[in-house]
Structure formats: C-alpha cells, structure tokens
C-alpha cells in the first residue's frame, strides 16, 4: 500500500507512464495502417493482372472448352441439377394432348421433350434421351393396375362366416 501511495504521489511517474502507453498505442496504429496500405496495393495489383486480357490461341481455347463441356456433361448425367422438369400432361383429345397448358400433336417439341405418340389414355415423349410415358390425372387405364389392387366383383363379396345364398328362381 505504501508503494502505491508513493507512486501516486509522484506526478512525474504517472505522466511518464501515460506517455509510454500512448507511444505503444501509436506504434500499433502505425503498424495496422501500414498493413492496410500494403494489402490495398497488392489487391489493386491483382485486380490489374486479372483485367489484362490473356492471349490464347484457338487450340488452347478449345482445350479449355472441351474440359468444361466434359465436366458439364458428367454433371448432367449424374442429374445433380435439372435444367427443365418433365412436361405435365393434363388432357388428351383425339390426336392432340394438352401438355403444359398448350395443345400439341405428334412430332411437336415441348420444352426439352419431343412428342412421340398420343394414345387414348397416355402420351409418350422423348425426354433427355429416354422415353417418358405420361398420363392425365385420373384417366381410366392410364397406368397398369398394381398387383393386389383389383376391385372385387359383386359375386365375390361375402361376409365372413356366412354361406352364399343361391339364386331363387320364380315359379310360373
């Protein structure tokens, strides 16, 4: 405690301590400012280099394009992104089909798909190199029946534990 009272009593020591503290802060500020200036100069140089047009001959340019086209083709095959969704069939009338709210005939191009055939209950399209069969919603016979989804006939409906009643013939 005596030491602290002694130091506080010496005004010269306190002013020297503030002086050296401000010198240290000034050096830190100077270093940060110099670093900011150096960084901005190097970024400006990099931007200038990026804007300078590169002189590539046709073979070098073709080499880069082939590389990027190959990569894009591989991504498309893996289906990492879909360029266009498949069309939606909402109706069929004779030899025309309502696809994506427009009427189309066989041979028409719909987005990325080509109409191959229009049948009474479904439309066949060629989409991304594959045949795609689409049907309007709730069309009869549009999709093949799933196993076990057949409806029972009226004569097959029996209550458990009851015997079927034979048909009575009326006598004349």
N, C-alpha and C positions, 0 to 999 in steps of 0.2 A: 504494500500500500504506500509505503514511503517513496518507493521508486516511481510509482505513477504520479504521486503528488509532486515529486521533484521534476519529472518530465513536463507535466502540465504547467509548472511554474516557469519553465524555460520557454519563452515565446519564440526564441530563435530556432530551437529544435523543431517545434511544431511547424513553423513556416518552411524549414528545410525539408521536412517530411512531405508536406504538400507539394513543394517544388519538384522533388524527385518522382513523386507519384504522377504528377502532370507530365513529366518528361517521358515516363514509361508509357502512359496513355498516348502521347503524341507519336511515339515510335510505332506503337501498334496501329494507329490510324494511318500513318505513312506507309507501313508495310501493306495494309489492306488496300489502300488507294493504288499503290504500285502494282499489286497483283491484279486489280480490276483493269487497270490500263493495259497491262501485258496480255490479259485474256481477251480484251476487246480488239487489240491489234491482231492477235492470232486468229480470231474468228473472222475478222474482216479479210485477212489474207486467204483463209479457207473459202470464204464466200466468193472472193475474186477468182480463185482457182476453179471453183465449181461452175462459174458462169462462162469461163473460157470454152469456146466450142472445141470439141475433140475432132481431130481429122481421122476418120475411119474410112478405109476403102470398102468397096462393096462386099468383098469376101469376109472381112471382119464383121461387118454389119449383119450379113446373112448368118454367120456363125452365132451371133448373139440372138438373133430372131429364132433360129432353129431351136436353140436351147430353151428359150421361153415358151415357144409353141409346144415343145415336148412336155415341159412341166405343166402347162395348162391342160394339155390332153390327158395327162395322167391324173390330174385333179378332177377333171370331168368324169373320167372312168370310175374313179373312186366315189363319185357323187358327193363330194364334200360341200358342194353348193349346187343349187338347182337354178338354171338360167330362167326357165319358164315352167310353171306347173303344167301338168297334162290338161287338155281341154275337158270341159264338162258338157255332157250330152243331156239336154232337158226334154227333148221330144223328137219323134220320128213321124213323118207324114209322107207316105208314098216313097218316092226316091230321094227325098230331102230329109236332112236331120238338122235340128236346132242345136247348134254347138256354140257355146259361149255367146248366147243371145243373137246369133246370126244363122240364117238358113244356108246350108251347104249341100253340095252334090258330090258324087264320087269323083275323085281327082282334085278337089279343091284343097288348098293349103290353109290350115288353121293354126296360126302361131308357128310352132316348130313341128307340127304334125301334118300328115297328108291323109285324106280320107281314102281308104282302100275299098270299103264296101259298106253299103247301108242295107241292113236286113230288117225284117218286120219288128224285131224287139231289141236289136243291138246294132252298134256301129263299130266297124273295125278300122283302126287308124295305125299308121306307121309313125311312131314317136321315138326319136333318138335311136334309130336303127332297130327297134323292136316293134312287134305287133302288139297293139293295145286294143282290147275289146271293152267298149263302154256301153252302158245301157241307161236309158232314162230311169229316174227313180220310180219304183213301184210298177214297173212294166211287167206284164204277165209273161212268164217264161224267159225273162231276160237272163237269169242266171240258172245254171243247172241246179237241181234240188240237192241239198245236202243229205248224206245218209242219216236216216232216223228222223227226218223232218217231214215225211209224207203224212198227209192227213188220213185218219181212219175213215173207212166207209161207214155209212149208216148201219149196215147189217153187222158190222164188226163191233159196234158199241154195246157192251154188256156190263151190267153191274156185277161186281164180284159176288160169288156165291149164288147167283140166280141162273137158272136154266133158260135158254131162249124159248119163247112161246111159238109153236108152229102156227103158220098162217091158217086161219079158218076159212073154209070155203062155204059160201052161202048155198043152201039147197034150194032148188027151184021146183 
